[in-house]
């Protein structure tokens, strides 16, 4: 990606602090093979305090994850003109892209996006937003030859983990584990491959600027280089997320924050880069079905805890945000402040 041009440079108060910070705090690591009651308890505390946690013994094949990392590296190692053969467009935003913006500043990264579900399987309606979703398609590169096969198998396993986590999160809220399962019947989640090249000015740029994820939750695999940082709920201090071999990083999205009526936290996070090492990561964004109405769950409300958000339709909100400014908005940068109930 060459030298840093002005489009990558963060405003001064958003630039990363590269000097060593004495922060020993780490987000919780949860062993999913532990007793269910203990797992549920730890998830509740993590979602309240951080909105982030890591999971181990999660059931996703280590070999498959390594295969994903291998084909991702092979794809991104290609010349730019080869990657741009599957470049995404405003009409169909799946595929390769190297001009992602967060908060109107260009991210120091390249991405490849693909859908986890065939959108044509969504029930047809007369709604133009539904029609737009149904016309999305994946663009698969010819190289590496196993790229599509590995991506699809990997996403099946990660999606299974996402449903398991959804059940555990519901239980942590004191609800039936299946409480939100129906909200994901026709969901169109998607996976992303991130490539962060070495950056000649890591004190000026970010791999991804600060943002919150819009969906229900995100399941992220990162390599051993690290770079992900989260803003602590209590004071906004940036906390680095330590790479743990074979672990997945889980974070709560805006939809879950609304469902929990602010009990759980959708934390801001960002990615710092460095001048020597490239970094790869693989997030899976777990979205509700496009027709689902998002609002605080009735079981969690009371006179002392009235709803903090107005009801909104996930699909329409998601589609309108994407249409509003295609080049400067990213799908995970969906904000919910607009739906806050006024005091």
N, C-alpha and C positions, 0 to 999 in steps of 0.2 A: 504493500500500500504506500510505500515511499515515505517522503518527508511529511511532516505535519502541515497541512494547510489550514487557513483560518476556520474552515467549517468544522474542524475537530476540536477547536480550543474551547474549553469550558470557561464560563465566567469565573472570576477570582474566588468567590465564596463557595463554588462547587468543585474546585480542583482538589485532587487527593493529596493527603499528607503522606509523603513517602518516607519521612523520617520515622525511625522506630518508635512505636507507641507502646507504653507499658500497659497493655490491656490483656489480662489473663482470663477474662470471661469468655466462655464458649457456650454455644447453643447446646441443648441437651442431645444426647445420643441414646436412642431407644431401641432396645432389642425386641423385635417383634415375635421372637420365640418365647418370650417370658410369659408369665401368667397374665391373662387378659386384663384382670382388674388392675394390675400394676401398670400395664401398657396404657390403659385408659386414663389412669391417674396422671401419668407422666405427660401424655398428650395434652390433657387439660391445662396443666401448669405451663407447658411450653407454648401453647396457643395463646394463653392469656398474657404471658410475660414477653415473648419474643415474636410470635407468629411464625416461627421457624423451628425445625428440629431435624435431626438426622436419624435414619433408620438403618439397622443392620439385620441380618438373617431375615431378609424380606421376600425371598423366594424367586427373585429374578436371576437367571443363569449368569454366572460370572463369565463363562465362555461366550455367551451371546453378547454380553456387554463389551467384551474385548473385541469381538468381531465388528460391532458397531463403531467402536473407536478406530479400528483399522480402516474400514471403508470410508469413514468420515475424513480421515487424514488423506487417504488416497484421492478422494474427490477434491479437497481443498488444495492439495499440492499441485493440481493441474494449472496450466496457464489460464489467465483470466478469460481469454476468448473461448476456451473450451467450457468453462463454468457458465459463461453467459449464454450458452446454447439452451440452457434451461432457466433463463432469467425470468423472474416473476414480472407481472404487469398489473396495471390498475384493474383490468378486467378479471384477471385470475392471479391472486396474490400468493400462490404456492410456487416454490422453486427457489432459485438462487437470488441473492440480493447483497449488494455491498455498499448501500447508501442509506442504511437505517438511521433514523433520527429519534432521539429521546429528548423531550423538552426543547425541541428545535435546534439541538446540537447533534452533529453527526457522531455516531458511535464508531469506535476503532475496532471494527470487526467485519466479518462476512458471515452470512447465514444461509441455511437451506431449510425451507419449511415444507412439511407434507402433512396431509390430513390422515387421521387415524381411522376414519370411517368414510365409506363411499357416500357422498351427499345425495346421490340419486335414490338412495334407500329412504330418504326422508319423505313422509307422506306429502303429496302434492296439495297445495292450496292456491287460492287466487291472490295471496299476499305477495307483493313484489319483493319483499325482503326474503321470503321463503324461496321464491324463484331464484333470487341471486345466490342463495346458499346452495341450491341444488345444482347450479351450473359450475361450481368450483371443481377443479380437477387437479390431480397431482401431475407434476412434470418429473419424470424419472430420467436421469442421465444414463447414457450407454456405458459409461465407465465410472466406477468399477462395475464389472459385470454382475456381481452379487449384491449391488447396492440396494435395489428394491426389495429383494428377498430378505436380506438381513434387517432392513428398516422395518418392514411389515411385521416380521416375527418379534423383533425387539419391542415394538410398540404394543403388540398384543399382550406381552408379559407385563409391561409397565402399566398399561391400562387396567389389567387385573389387580395390580398392586394399588392403583388409585382407588378402585372400588372398595378394596379392603380397608384402606385408610379412611375413606368416606364413612364406612360403617363404624370404625373405631372412634372417629371424631364425633359422630352422632351420639355414640354411647358416652363419650366424655362430656357431652352436654346434658346428660341425663335422659336422652331420648332412646327410642328403639333403634337398633342398628340399621334397620331398613327405612328409617324415616324419610330420607332424601333420595332413595334409590330411584323412585319414579320420576324425579326431576332430570334424570340422565338417560331416559329411554331412547331418545333419538339424538343424543348429544353429538356434536361435531368438534371433538377435541383435536388438537394437532401437536405434532412434534417439531422441534427445531434443532438443527445442528449449528452450533456457534464455533467460529474460528477467530481467535484473537492473535494476529501476528505480533511479533516484537515491535515495540513502539519507540521511536527515537526521542520522544518527549513525554514520558509517562507522567510527568508532573503537570502537564497541561491537558491531557486527553483522558477519556474514560472508555473502557470497552463497552459498557452500557451506563448511561447516566441514571441518576436516581429515579425510581419509579415504583409503583405498586402493580401487582398482577391483578387482572380484572376478573378471572374466573373463580372457580371454587377452590382449587388447590393446584400446586405445581409440583411435579416430581422431577428433580434435577440430578443428573450424573455429572460430576466434574472430575477432571484429571488431577494429578498430584501437584500441579503448578499452583493452584489456588488463585484467588483474586476477588472472589465474591465477598462483599461486605453488607451487613444489614444495619439499619438504624435502630438502636435500642429504643423500646417503647417509652421508657421512663424519661429519657433526656435527649434522644436523637443522636447519641454518640455512635460512631461507626465501629462495628465489631466484625473483624475478619472471621470467615467461616473456614475452619481448619479442614483440609482434605483428609478423608479417612478412606483407605482402600475398600472398594466394593460397597460403600455406603451410598444411600440416596439422601439428598437434601430435600425436605418437604417444607413448603411454605403455604400459608393461608392466603387466599385471594379475596378480593373485594366482596364477592357473592357470599362467602362464608362469614365475613365480618358482618354483613347485613343480616343474614339468617340468625346469627348469634346475638344480634342487637348490640354490637360493640363489645360483647364479652371477649370474643377472640379478635385478634389483631392482624390486619393485612399490613405488613411492615414494608417501608421503603427499603430498597436495596439497590446496589450498584456493583459494577465490576471494574477493578483497577487493572492496569496493564503494566508490563515492564519492558525494559529495553533489550533483554537477552533471550527470554523464553516465549515460545508460542503457547497458547492455551486452547484446549477444546472443552466444550461442555454440551450437554444434551438435555434440554428441558422438555417435559411433556406437560402441556397446558390442558387441564381437565375442566371442561366447560359444561354447564347445564344445557338441556335441550333449548333450542331457539325460542320455543313458545312458552317457556316457563316464566311465571311472574315471580320476581324476587322481592321479598319483604321479610321483616323479622318473623320468626316462627312463633305461632300463637302460644305454644306450650311454655315459652320462655318469658312471656309478658305478664305483667301484673300492674296494679296501681302504682307500686313503687318503681316499676321498670316498664314504662310505656314505650311504644315503638319510637325509635330514633330515626327511622327512614320511611319515606313514602314508597309505595309499591311501584315497581317498574318492570317492563318486559325485557328480558335479557337479550333476545335476538334483535329487537328493534334498537335497543341502546347500543349494542355491539356494532350493528350495521351502520347506524348513524355516525358513530364515532369514527369508523373506518372511512366512510364517505366524506367526512368533513374536511379532511386534509390528508390525502393518501400518502404524500411523501414525508410528512412531518409527524405523523402519528404511528405508533406501533400497537398491535392488537393487545399486548399485555399492559398497555399504559392507559387503561380505562379508569376514570375517576368516578367516585360515588358521592362526592360532596354535594352535587346538584340535588341529590335526593334526601339530604338531611332534613329532618323536620325542624322548623324554626322554633326557637325557645318561646 
